[in-house]
Amino acid sequence: MAEDLAFDLEKAGAQTAIWSCIEVEAENFSHCLQYLKQDVHCVFISQNAVRFALENEACFEQLKKMQSFYAIGQATAKLLQEALGKEVIYPDYASSEALLDLENLQNTKNKKFVIFRGGEGRELIKETLEERGALLNYIECYSRKRPSVESTALITQQFQSSETYDWIIFTSFQALQNAWSALDDPSVLLKSKITVTNDRMLAWAQDKGFQSILRLNNMSNHGILERLAKGCDND
């Protein structure tokens, strides 16, 4: 996904570098496929959740039989739609809060949901839907880990060589936190404009001292490029 975005940026005339701030690994979730019944609503948190769910053949076959799908954002929804050929409901703004504001999710009493996600994600969607009376299970199909020593060394080397970047595109809170903690002097990141994806990430970045911050609404490559062209919210 990062490679595709870098390619699109380079086509638009930008020079790019890719940092691995999060390493993602598939998890064995075959024991959770019992949750996938035809009356269950499926919620996909990320493109990785879609990718790993579809790579599991038994899961893919079961998803093809199901009818109700939700996604956090447009890019995740598009990936799922292309694979299954079915409608996927998603909010205009890619966040858990925006998903929970959807009209379809206001009355969920006794409705069954499965959330496809990475391990140790936010509990907001689960807790809110359960408060509204839903019955819910997780399928944690991947795990997120800190970058390897080699990746961390690459990030450090690029900044120690006085390399400067106009933009650093972060598409998750954990990626931003991992990049910050990887550097002996993370204040060098403050020289660049950055992207954030939600209120928590924005507040954290402001607290660290970032001055030029752009909030992404559409996480597709086209959406990111279009948003970058409009400039920072606080420039």
C-alpha positions in Angstrom: 0.0 0.0 0.0 2.8 2.4 0.8 4.5 1.5 -2.4 1.4 2.3 -4.4 1.0 5.7 -2.7 4.7 6.5 -3.3 4.3 5.6 -7.0 1.3 7.9 -7.3 3.2 10.7 -5.6 6.2 10.3 -7.9 3.9 10.4 -10.9 2.7 13.8 -9.5 6.3 15.0 -9.4 7.3 14.3 -5.8 10.4 12.6 -4.5 9.6 9.9 -1.9 11.1 7.6 0.6 9.3 4.7 2.4 9.7 4.0 6.1 8.4 0.9 7.7 7.0 2.2 11.0 4.7 -0.8 11.6 5.3 -4.4 10.7 2.1 -6.4 10.1 1.9 -10.2 10.5 -1.0 -12.6 9.7 -2.6 -14.4 12.6 -4.3 -17.8 12.6 -8.0 -17.0 13.1 -9.6 -20.1 11.7 -11.1 -20.9 15.1 -13.1 -17.7 14.8 -14.9 -18.5 11.6 -17.7 -20.0 13.5 -18.9 -16.4 14.1 -19.6 -15.9 10.4 -23.3 -16.6 10.0 -25.6 -15.1 7.4 -27.3 -12.9 9.9 -24.1 -11.3 11.1 -22.9 -7.8 10.1 -19.2 -7.6 9.3 -17.2 -4.6 10.2 -13.7 -4.1 8.7 -11.4 -1.7 10.5 -8.6 -1.4 7.9 -7.3 -2.5 4.5 -5.1 -5.0 6.3 -8.1 -6.5 7.9 -9.7 -7.0 4.4 -6.5 -8.3 2.9 -5.8 -11.0 5.6 -9.5 -12.0 5.7 -9.6 -12.6 2.0 -6.3 -14.5 2.0 -7.9 -17.1 4.3 -9.7 -19.3 1.8 -12.3 -20.6 4.2 -13.0 -17.0 5.4 -13.3 -15.8 1.8 -15.8 -18.5 0.9 -17.9 -17.7 4.0 -17.8 -13.9 3.3 -19.2 -14.5 -0.2 -22.4 -15.9 1.4 -22.9 -12.9 3.7 -24.9 -9.7 3.0 -24.0 -6.9 5.4 -20.7 -5.2 5.4 -19.3 -2.0 7.0 -15.8 -0.4 6.6 -14.1 2.4 8.4 -13.3 4.3 5.2 -13.6 4.4 1.5 -10.3 2.7 0.7 -11.1 -0.3 2.9 -14.6 -0.4 1.5 -13.4 -0.3 -2.1 -11.0 -3.2 -1.5 -13.8 -5.3 0.0 -16.3 -4.3 -2.7 -13.9 -5.3 -5.5 -13.3 -8.7 -3.9 -16.9 -9.6 -3.0 -18.9 -7.6 -5.5 -21.3 -6.5 -2.7 -22.3 -3.2 -1.2 -20.1 -2.0 1.7 -21.4 0.9 3.9 -18.8 3.4 5.1 -18.8 7.0 6.5 -17.6 10.1 4.6 -14.8 10.5 7.2 -12.5 7.5 8.0 -12.8 7.1 11.7 -14.4 4.9 14.3 -16.5 7.8 15.5 -17.8 8.5 12.0 -18.7 4.9 11.5 -20.7 4.8 14.7 -22.6 7.9 13.6 -24.0 6.1 10.6 -27.8 5.9 10.7 -27.7 2.1 10.1 -25.8 1.6 13.4 -28.0 3.6 15.7 -30.4 0.8 16.5 -28.4 -2.4 16.9 -30.3 -4.1 19.7 -29.9 -7.9 19.4 -28.1 -7.6 16.1 -24.9 -9.7 15.6 -21.6 -8.1 14.5 -18.1 -9.4 13.8 -15.3 -6.9 13.8 -12.3 -7.8 11.6 -9.2 -6.0 13.0 -5.6 -6.3 14.2 -4.9 -7.4 17.7 -5.1 -4.9 20.5 -7.0 -2.2 18.6 -9.3 0.4 20.0 -12.4 -0.9 21.9 -14.6 2.1 20.9 -16.7 0.4 18.3 -17.2 -2.8 20.3 -18.1 -0.9 23.5 -20.5 1.5 21.7 -22.3 -1.2 19.7 -22.7 -3.3 22.9 -24.1 -0.3 24.7 -26.7 -0.1 21.9 -27.6 -3.7 22.5 -25.5 -5.5 19.8 -24.0 -8.9 20.2 -20.4 -8.8 19.1 -17.2 -10.8 18.4 -13.8 -10.0 17.2 -11.8 -11.7 14.4 -8.2 -10.5 14.9 -6.6 -11.5 11.7 -3.3 -9.8 12.0 -0.9 -8.3 14.6 0.9 -5.0 14.5 4.5 -4.8 15.8 7.2 -2.2 16.2 9.6 -2.0 13.2 12.6 -4.2 13.1 16.0 -3.0 14.2 17.0 -2.6 10.5 13.9 -0.5 9.7 14.5 1.7 12.8 18.2 2.1 11.8 17.1 3.3 8.4 14.8 5.9 9.8 17.5 7.2 12.1 20.1 7.2 9.3 17.9 9.2 7.0 17.4 12.0 9.6 20.9 12.0 10.8 22.1 12.6 7.3 20.3 16.0 7.5 17.7 14.7 5.0 14.6 17.0 5.1 11.1 16.1 4.1 8.3 18.5 3.2 5.7 15.9 4.2 5.7 12.8 6.3 2.5 10.9 5.5 1.3 8.9 8.6 -1.8 6.8 8.0 -2.1 5.4 11.5 -1.6 6.7 15.1 0.7 3.7 15.9 3.0 4.5 12.9 3.4 8.1 14.2 4.1 6.9 17.7 6.6 4.3 16.5 8.5 6.8 14.3 8.7 9.2 17.2 10.1 6.6 19.6 12.5 5.2 17.1 14.6 8.4 17.0 17.1 9.5 19.6 16.1 13.0 18.9 12.5 12.8 17.6 12.2 16.6 17.5 13.7 16.4 14.0 10.3 15.2 12.8 8.9 18.6 13.8 10.6 20.2 10.8 8.1 18.4 8.5 4.4 18.7 7.8 2.6 15.6 8.8 -0.8 13.9 8.2 -3.1 12.5 10.9 -6.3 10.5 10.7 -8.3 11.1 13.9 -8.8 13.4 16.9 -6.6 11.4 19.2 -3.7 11.4 16.8 -4.1 15.1 16.1 -4.1 16.0 19.9 -1.0 13.8 20.4 0.8 15.4 17.5 0.0 18.9 18.7 1.1 18.0 22.2 4.5 16.9 20.8 4.9 20.2 19.1 4.0 19.6 15.5 2.9 22.8 13.9 1.9 21.9 10.3 -0.7 19.1 10.5 -3.1 17.9 7.8 -6.0 15.7 8.7 -6.9 13.0 6.2 -10.5 12.2 5.5 -10.2 9.8 2.6 -7.5 7.2 2.9 -7.4 6.2 -0.7 -4.3 7.2 -2.7 -6.4 9.6 -4.7 -7.9 11.1 -1.5 -4.5 11.6 0.1 -3.1 13.3 -3.0 -6.1 15.5 -3.3 -5.9 16.5 0.4 -2.2 17.2 0.2 -2.8 19.6 -2.7 -5.1 21.7 -0.5 -2.5 22.2 2.2 -2.5 22.1 6.0 -5.5 23.0 8.1 -3.3 25.2 10.3 -0.9 26.7 7.7 
